[in-house]
Amino acid sequence: MSLAVSTPSDTEAAIARAFVEARRSGQAVTVYPGAIPASMEAAYAIQDQAIALWPDRIAGWKLGRIPSPFAERYGAGRLAGPIFADNVWPVTGAEMAFAAIPGGFAAVEAEYVLELGEAAPVRDDWTVAEAASLIATVRIGVEIAGSPFAGINDHGPTVTASDFGNNAGLFLGGEVADWRERLADLTCEVRIDGAVIGTGGAAMIPGGPIASLAFLLNTLTRRGRRLEAGQLISTGAATGVHAIAIGQSAVADFGADGRIACVAVAAGGAER
């Protein structure tokens, strides 16, 4: 088990500062602000530096899929990013607004969200079965993928991971009843401006949502971090990553488990 934490170089620290400042000011980043990280370790070093600069605590983590051939190149099928407490928005039932940076990237993702019932022991050999024992509840959710950099997903997973894993918030919905028996069979769809843009469910997530948790547990341990009781794990896009423009509305429909409606507004204009 390795607890070594990468120390960011001056260049990596500058990239982290550029993204944090852009996010806080709601300003777009037109080009990646430095050399593209050569490894996931370098990307997470930037992310860790940005976490240290961000004025909020981590309330959870998002997972995103790394497709081939990047998965083979970087030795990982997923990437992780922090979700901050001020960016977790309990769903009220009405259409809820979220801020998108003009000229940046924004997308909605239907997600199954795991809530941890206990802190995770520090180890880097978690299996899916063992990870399941940490889960208290499963909820429906919508991850808001967002970045000041419009090309956040166009240059490989190290770029995506370096800017908080392309996370901008999480709409947290209600609990999924009897999730231990039902999780593998859950389905959902996403509509944007009334048109169905994606369908899928828990089976769309490689290995299932709990495999995302096992990956995260092992990855965070190697970064010198751990998961705490009450943290939320957004396990991956269940219908895909759906780009959304300012002014557009989205609905994630989880059938009997509920629905979440949201609308994108320009950064600075969202009210919750």
N, C-alpha and C positions, 0 to 999 in steps of 0.2 A: 504494500500500500504506500503510495506516495502522497505526501502532504506539501510538496514543493510548490511554491507560488512564483510565477514568472514576474520579474521586475520589469516594468515597461521602460523602453528606451525613451530618449527625449522626443523622438519622432512619434512613437506610440502615444506618449502623454499629450503631444500637440493635437493628434487626431481626436483623442478623447475630449480635450477642451473644446475643439471646434464643434463637435456634435452636441456637447452639453450646452454651449452658448447658443447654438442655433435652435435647439429645442426650447430653451428658456425664453428666447426672444421671438419664437414663431417665425424664424426666417429660413428660407430654403438654402441648401448647400448645392451649388451647381455642379461641382466636381468633387470626387473623393479627396479629402483634405490631407493627402500624404500617399506614401507607398502602400499598395495593397498588401495586407498581412500575408506572409508566406505560409503560415500554418494556423491551425485552430488555436494552438497555445498562444501565438502572437495576438490573434484576434481576441482571445479571452483576457490577455494582459491589458489590451486597450479597454475592453469592457469593464474590467475591474477598476481601472483608473477612473473611468467615467462614473461608475457606481460611487466611488469615494467622493467625487465632486458633486453628485446630485443631492439636493437638500431634502431627502426623504428616506424612510426605511423601506426595506424590501418586504413586501407582503406575500410574494410568491414568485413563480417562475413560469415562463412559456417555453414550449418545445416547438421546434419546426423541423420539417423533414429536409434532409440533404439528399438530393437525387443522384443517380449515376450520371456521369462518371465521377462527380465530385466526392461521393461517398467513399469510393475506392481510393481516390487520390489523397483524401484527408483522414481516412481511417475512422470515419464516424458517419452514422446514418441519420443523426439528428444534431441540432444545435440548440443552445439554451440562451435565454435572456431574462433579465429581472423584470418583475412587475412591481411598481411602487405603490405604497399604501394610498396615496392621494389619487391614484389612477385605477382604483378598484371601485366600481360604481354599482351598488345594489340596484337591481331592476325594480321599478315601481309599478310596471304594467303599462305606463304610457310610453309613447315614442320619446326616446331620450337622445339628447344631442351629444356629439363628441367633436373635438376640435381637430381639424386637419390643416397642416401647414400649406398655404398656397405655394405651388411650385415644388412641393415635396411628394412623398408617397403616402397613400392611405388605402387600406383594404379592410374588409370584414371577414371574419372566419368563425364559423360555428364550431364550438368546442365542448368537450366534456371536461369538467374541472374537478380535480380531486382535492379534497380538503383533508389535511393531515390531522390525525387525532393525537399524535405524540411526536416528540423530537426523534430524529433518526440517529441511531448509533453511527459513529464514524467508521466507515469501512468502504472498500471499493470493489466488493464482489457480490453486490446485491443481485438476486434473481427476481423474476417477476412474481413468483409465489411469495417470496419473503417481503417484497415491497408492498404487496396487497395488504399485509397485516398492519401497515401504518395508516391506512385510509379510514377516516371516520365517516365521511359522506362524499357523494358524487353529485355535482350540480351541473345544470346547463349553463352555457356562457357564450359570449361573443368576444373574441379577442379583436381589439383594434390594432392591426398592424400599421405602423406609421414611422416615418423617418423624415428629417429635413431633406434627405438626399433621394431624389426621384429614382435614381438608378441603384437603390439599395439591394435589389435582388438580381441585378444584371451582371454582377462581377464575381459571383461565387459565394460560398458560405462564409468565408472569412470576413468579407465586407459586411454581410448581413449580421453576423455575430458581433462585429466590433461596435455597432451602434445599437446597443441594448437588445440585440437579436431581432430588430425591427418591431419592437413592441411599443405601443403608445397607450395601452390601457386594456381594461377587462370589464365588460358588463357581466355581472354575476347574477344568474337566475336562481330558480328554485331547485330543491333537491330532487334527485331521481330516486323514486321508490324502488325497493327491492333490487338495488343495483348489482349486488353480487350475482344474482341469478339472471339479470337482464342485460348487463352491460354490453356483452359481445354482440347482441342483436339490435341495439338501439339504432334508429335511423333519424335523419333530419334533412332539411333542405333550406337553401338560402334564396331569397328573392330580392332583387334590387329594382326599385321603382315598379314593383308589381310583377316583373318577369322572373321566372325561375332561372337562376344563374348557376346553381350547383345542387346536386343531391348526393347523399352518402350516409355516413354514420360511423359508429365506432370501428367497424371492420375496415374503414378506409385508412386508419392509422396503423402503420406497420407494427405487427405484434400486439396491437390493441393499446388502449390508453395506459394500462398499468405498465406496459413495456417502456413507455415514455418516462414514467416515474422511476423505474429501475435504472434507466440510462442516466437520468438526472442525478440520482443519488450517487452513482459512481463517478460521474463527471465532476460534481461539486466537491466531493472528497478530494479528488486530485487537484482541485483548485484551492484547497484549504478552506472550504466552506461546508456548511451543513444545512439540512432542512430542519425547521422548527415546527412545533405543534401549532396548528391553526393556519399554516401557510397554504396557499392555493397553487395548484399545478394545472396550468392550461395545457392539455396534453397533445395538441396538434390539430390541424385543420381537418374537420370531419367531412367537408364537402369541397375543399379547395380554398385557395387564397383569392379573394374576389376584390379587385381594385374598385374603388368608389371615388366619385368626384364630389367636391363641395356642392351641397344642395340636393344630393341624391339621398334617398331613404332605403334602408335595408330591413328585412325581417328574417330572422332565423327561426324556423318552425321545427320544434322537436316533438310534434304530435301531442300525445297525451301528457308529456312531461312539461309542456309549456312553449311559449314563444317569446322572442325578444325583438323589439323594434327600435331602430335607431336612425339618426339622420346626421350627415356630415355637415358641419358649419366651419367657416373660416376660423383659424386660430385667433383667440381673443374674443370670439362671439358666442362660445358655448355656455349654456347655463344648465345646471343640473339641480 
